[in-house]
Amino acid sequence: MLSVLIPTYNHNVLPLVTALNSELLELEIPYEILVFDDGSTEWLEENKKVGEFPKTTFRRYEQNKGRSAIRNALASSAKYAMLLFLDADVMPVSTTFIGTYVQTIKTNKATVIYGGVAYNEEKPPIENRLRWEYGSNREVKAVSERQKRPHFVITQNVAIEKEVYLNLNIPTSNFYGDDLVFSQELKRKQIEVLHIHNPVYHLGLETSQQYLEKALSAVKSIVALEKKGGIDNDFTKLQQTYLKIKKSGGLGIFKWFIAPKKQKMEQNFLSEKPNLRWFDLYRLLYYIELKSDPNA
C-alpha cells in the first residue's frame, strides 16, 4: 500500500525510521521504508542500522547525486503505488502520523497529499535563528491558508502516487530549487493537491549564515529555471513583486534605496531578531541584480 521514501545526506536518520517503524508495525498494512544515502561522510554507522528494521532497505551511494536524482531513484525502486516522501531531518508531530495519511488515502481520490510542516516553539540558539524565524513565520501555514495556493508544496512531507511522480518533468541534475519545479509541474499538469493537517517538525536548522547563502542560491536558481522554462516568470511571490515594480518603472529607485542597506541587513540576519521583511527586500534586490545581468 505505502512506500515511505527518505533521502538522506549527512544526517542521522535512525530516530525518524525508529518512530515510523513503531507506528507502521501497529497499523498492519503493506508497507516498505526505503532510505537512500546520497554520498554522506557523516553518521555512517548509525544509518547502517536502519537496514535492520523489518521491511526497511538502506542503500548508500558513494557519489552525491543531488536531491532530485535520489528522489527519482527512490520512487523508481518503490514497490507500492503510493509514495510518502519525508526528509531525513524531520519528525512527525503526531503519533498517528502514518495512520492519518493511510486514512486520507483510503477516503479521498487525491493523487497528491501535503501534510504541512511545523517548528518547535522554543527559539533555537542565535546562530540558527534566521532559519527558525523564516520557517515558523513563512512555511507554517494552516490548511485554509495553504489551499489558497494549493500547488505550492514542500516535498519534505508529501504523499503522491508513484505514476504521477514519475511523470513529472523534474530535472535530475544537482540544483537548488527542486521544490519549485515540483510545485510548478503539479500546477502545469493541473494535478489536484489535497492539503491536510498532518505536519512534521523540521529539525535540521542551518546556521543563519548557511541559510542566507542558501536563500541567495535559491534566488539564483529561480532565474536559471526561468530561462530554461522550468518555472513561469510569475510563479513565486518574489517574481510577482519584481514584475509589479518593473511595470511601474521603479526598479532603479528600488536598487538606489535598498542597495546601500545591504551590509546592515546582513548583520541583522545573523542577529537574535532577524527582520523577515528586510530578508524579503534583500532577496528581491539580488533577484533584480541577476535579472539585469545578461551573463546571469
N, C-alpha and C positions, 0 to 999 in steps of 0.2 A: 504493500500500500504506500509506504513512505520511505524515501531515501533522504537521510539527513546528510548534507554535504558541507564540510568545513575545510576551507583552505587555511593554511597557517604559514606564518613566516616569523621566525624568532619570537615565538610566543608559547607559553606553557598552556597547551590545550587540554591537559588532563582534567582539571577541575570541571570544565564545561562538559566533556564527554562523560565524566562520572555522574553529573547531575542528570544529563539526558538519558543515560543508560538506566538509571534508577527509575525514572518515570516510564520509559518505554517498556521495561520488563513488566510493570504493573498493568499496562494497557493491553498487553497480549494481542498486538496487531502485527501483521507482517511488516518488517522494517529492516533497515540497514543503516549503519553510520560509516561514512567514508571520510577519512581525514587525509588530505594530501599536503605534504610539506614541500614548500616551494624553495628548496635550497637553503634551509636555515643553517646557521652556525651556532645557535644557542638552543638550550632546552632539549637537546637531542635525546638524552637518556630518559627524561620524563615523558616525552612524547612517544617514545617507542612502546611504553606501557599501554598506550591507547589500544594497540592491536590485541591486547589480552582480553578485552571485553568481548562478550558474545555478539555476533553479527556485526562486528566492527573491523574495518580494514584501515590499516595505516600504510601509506606509501610515501616515500621520500624521494624527491628529485634532487640530483646533485647540483644542477644549474637552476638559477632563478628564472622563471618563465614569465612572471607577472600575474596580476590578479585575474585578468580576463582569460588567459590561457589555462590557468589552473582551474578556474570555474568550468571552463569548457571541458577539460579533461574529467572533472568530477561528474558533470552532467552526462557525458558520453559513457562513463563507466557505471552509472546508476542502473539498477535493475528494475526499479519501480517507476510508475507513471507520474507520480507526484514527487517533486523535489522540494526540500526545505533547505535553503542556503542560510548559513549562520557564519559570521566572522568568528575567528578564534578568540578575540578579546571581548566577548560578550558573555552575559549570564542571564538566563531567564528570570524575570521578576516573579512570576508565579510558579508554584509547584505543579500546576496543571497546564503548563505551557504547551506541551505537545498535545495533550488532550483537547485543548481549545482549538488548535489547528485541525486535528482529526475530525472533531465535531463539525467545524465550519466546512471542511471539505465534503463531508457526507451530506450536509444540508443545503449547500449552495452550488451553483453551476459556474462560479467564477474560476477562471484559469490562473489568476494571479491573486494572491492574498498577502497583504502587507500588515504586519503586526505592530510596527512602530518601535521607537527607541526611548530609553529613559536614562537619566543620570542620577547618581547618588546626590541627595540633597546637601550633604556635608561638603563644604568647599574644600578642594584639594590644596596642596601647597602652592605658593605663589608661582613657582616655576611652571605649573600646569594650568594656571588659572584661565588663560585665554581659550584654550580648547574646551574647558568645562563651561565657561560662560557662553560660548557660541553654541555648544551642544544643548545646554539647558534652555537657552532662550530662542534658538532658531530651529533646532531639529526636533525638540519635544513638542508635539502638537496633538491636540485632541482629534479624534476621528472626524468630527464635524469640520474641523479646520483643514485636515488633510484632503477631505473629499472635494474641496473647492478646486484643488489642482491634483486630481486623482492619479495622474501618471507619474508624478514625482515620487520616486521610491528609492530608499536606501537599501542596498542589497545585503546589508548585514543581518537582516531578519525578514526574509520573504519566501513564501511558498509559491511555486509555479509549476505548471505541467511541463514535463520533460520535452514533449514535442514542441510546445510553444517556445520554450527557452532555446532549443537548438535551432529553431527557425529565425531567431533574432539575428540581425546583421551586426554583430559586435566584433570589432577587430580584436585579434588575439595578440597583437603586438603590445609590448610593455609600455603603457602610458597611464597618466594620472587623469581620472575623469571618466572612468568606465561606467559609473552610476548614471552620469548624464546621458551617455549613449544608450544605456539600458532603458532609461525613462523615455528618451526620445523615440526609441524603437517601439515601445509599448503604445505611445501616442500615435505614431505614424501608422501602425498596423491596427489602430483602434481596438486594442485589446483591453477588455474591462478589468479594472483593478478593484478588488474588494478591500476596503480598509476596516480593520478590526482593532480592538484594544487588547493586544497581547504582546507587550513590549519586552525587550531585553535591555539590561543595563549595559551601557558602553563603558568598559573598564579601562581600556588601553589608551590613556590620555598622553599625548605627546607633550613635550615641553612647549612653552609658548613660542620660543624661537623656532623649533621644529615645525610647529603648526603654521606659523607665519610664512615660513618658506614653502610649506605645502599649499597654503592658500594662494600664493603667487604662482606656483606650478599649476594649480587648478585653473587660474585665470589664463595662463599661457595655453593650457590645453583647450580651453573654450575657443580661443582664437584659431588654433590649429584645426580643431574639429569643425569649425565653421567653414574654413577653406576647403576641407575635404568633403563637406556635405554630411558630416556625421551628426550634426545638430543644426537646427534652424537658427537664424541670426537673431531671433527674438524669443528663444526658448526659456531663458532664465531671466530673473528679475534684473540682474546685472546688465544683461544685453538690452532689455526693455528700457531701462533707465538711460543707458547710453544713447539709444535711438531717439528718445524724447529730447535729450539735451542737444543732440546733433540737429534735430529738426528745428529747434528753436535758435540755432546758431550760437549756442553757448559753450561749446567745447573749449574754446580758447580762454574764456573767462573762468571756467571751472579749473583748468590747469593753472592759470595765473594765481587763483585764490588758494588752491589746495596744495600745490607742489611745495611751497615754502614751509609747510607744516609737516612734511613727511618725517623729519627726524623726531619732532615732538610726539607724533603719532606712534612711531616705532618704540619710543621709550614707554609710552602709555601701555602698549600691547604687552610689554614684559612686566608690567606693574601688578599690584594687588587688585586694582579695579580697572580692567581693560574696558575701553569705551567701544561698544559694538557699532555705534553709529559712525565713529571715526574709522572703524575697521571696514565698513561698507564703502566709505569715501576713498579710503586708501586703495582698496581693490579696484574700485571704479577708475581711479586715476591710472593705475597700472594698465588696466584694460584699454583706456583711451590712448595711452602712450604706445601700446603694442599695435593698436589699430592704425595709428598714424605712421608706424614704421613699416616701410614697404618690404623690409627684409625679415620681419617678424613671422 
